[in-house]
């Protein structure tokens, strides 16, 4: 398996050109990732989500399905990601007083991790909430997208709590 390329980045060759990392020599292991995002909004928007009165329909159900679909298509969206056979994708949305928290959990048994799939699921679920609610609140913002934890693979386990930003 080739090492790192220019400047120590694994997605660059020795001349600094983009490349897809060769994972053929890695062990197949169970891998899991958890990502989270928050959509900040006006309290009235959160109330409409809770009451189910957003004109475009069941926002949370549509966002959940959008996140799952996005996780499955990550390699089509992020140029150097490997296509993975996902064994599980769970997207949960929780409405707060003036926000929606999104959490995505992705799992696979493969040679490379599922962090990008979890992050993509969160991103698209959050953007779907924005899209379905923008007619009532254009001031919404998608905030704090980040990886919360990952397990499996050569680099082992990682938790945000252990490594504060």
N, C-alpha and C positions, 0 to 999 in steps of 0.2 A: 504494500500500500504506500503510495507516495507520501512524503512528508509535507510540511508546509511550504508555501511558495514565497513570493516576494513579501517582505515585511512581516513574515510569520502568519499570514492569513491563509487558511486552508483552501479558500475558494479562488486563490490566485496561483498561477504557475510561476516558475522562476523569472519569467519575463513580465510578470504583472498582469497577465491576461486572465480573464474569468474562466473558470473551469468547474465542472461538477466533481465533487470529491469522490474518489473511489472508495466505496464502503464494502467491497467484495471480501476483504480480509477480516472484517469485523465479525464478532460472534453475534448470532441471533439470540436476543434476550427480550424479556418482557420489559416494555418501556411505557411510561405514563407521564403526562404533563398536565399541569393545572395553570390556567391563565385567568386573569380578571380584568374587567374594564368597568367604568362608571359613566353613565350619561347624566349630566346635570341638566335640570329643567326647572321651569316654574312650578310651584306647588300645585297650581291648578291643572297642569298637565299630568302630574303624578296622580292627582285625584281622578282625572278622567281615565287614566290607565287602570287604576284600581276599580273604578266603577264600571269599566267596560264600555264607556261612552265615546271613545275616539271614533270619529266618523269612518275611518278605513277598516274597522273591524277589530278582531282579536290580535292586538299588536304583539303580545308576549308569545302567543302560539306561533305566529308567523316568524318572529325573530328567532325563536328556538329552532325551527326548521331551517331557516336561512343559515344559522350558525353551523348546524350539522352538515348541510350541503357544502358550505364553504370549507369546512375541515376536510371533506372528501376530495375537494378540488384544489387543495393548496399547491400542489406541484404544478398546476396549470397557471397559477397566479404569481408564484414566487419563482423566478427563473431557474435557480440552482437547487431547488428542493427536489429530493427524491420522491417518486410516487410510492406511497405506502398502502399496505392493506391494513386499514384500521379495524381493530376488533371492537372498539367501543368509542362513541362520542356522546357526551352528555352536556347539554347546555341548559343552565338554569338562570332565570331572571327574577330578581327580587325588587319590588317597588318600594322606595323609601319616601320620605316627606317631600323631597325635591330632587329625586334621582332614581335611576334604575341601575342596580348592580348586575353585571353579567359575569357568570363563571362558566368556563368550558373545561371539561376533563376529557382528554384523549388518551387512548391506549392502543398499543400494537405489540406484536411479537415480531421483531424485525432487526435489521442491522444498523438502523439509525433512529434518532429520537423523534418525538412527536410534538416538540415545543412549538414549531411553526404552525402546526395544525390547530393547536389549542389557541394560539394568538390570533390566527386567521378566523377561527370560529367566533371568538369574542369580538373581533373587529366588525365582522359582517353582521352579527347579531345586533351590536350597538348601532351600526349604520342603518339597519332595518328599523329599529325603534325610531331613529331620527327621521327616516323617510316617511314612516307611517304617521308621525306626530307633527311634522313640520308645518302643516296647515294651521295648527293651533299654537305652535311655539317654535319660531325660527331661531330663538336664542339658545336652544339646547347646545351643549358641547359634549363631545366624547372625550373623557379624561382618563388618566392613570391606567392605560393599557399596560399590562406587564405580566411576565411569567412569575408565578407564585411558587411553583415547585416542579421538580422533574425527578424521575427515578429510572434506573436501568442504564445499561451501556457501560462503556469503559470509564467514563468520568464519574459514575456513581450517582448518588443522590444529592440533590441541592434543594434548599428551601430559602425563600426570601427572608424569613425570620432569622435565619443563620447568617445572612449577608445583607444587612440593611442598605438601602440605596443611598 
